[in-house]
Amino acid sequence: MDIFDRLAKSKFRSRFKLRAKEFAYIEEKGLDKIQSHARDFIRDRVAPAEPKNDGKQTPMRGHPVFIAQHATATCCRGCIEKWHRFPKGVELTQQQQDYLVSIIMEWIRRQISQNSKVS
């Protein structure tokens, strides 16, 4: 089963949606910059073997990537281990980081697509 199908079945994960403020931010910055932010957040906040404040390092709002991280279970090492099967206590490889960023960006693109159908 596709990760997005699995996430959609989670009551908690499926409740996350981008709102007008986040869409405006994406429009202003562009997807390349958003992807750059996603790379930075994954590298700095969750890739280390023992991330600082693990489980609390990703805010619930304030940036489209933060919302996407909660929606895609890429917000902390516990969620990453449960949903993506990357073990805690081991630094994430570049390939694993790239995978997590791709999941985040795909979720954001799907949100944009759904929003453009509504507008």
Summary of the structure (lengths in Angstrom):
residues: 119
radius of gyration: 13.6
end to end distance: 30.6
largest distance: 43.7
contacts: 334
relative contact order: 0.17
helix: 65%
strand: 0%
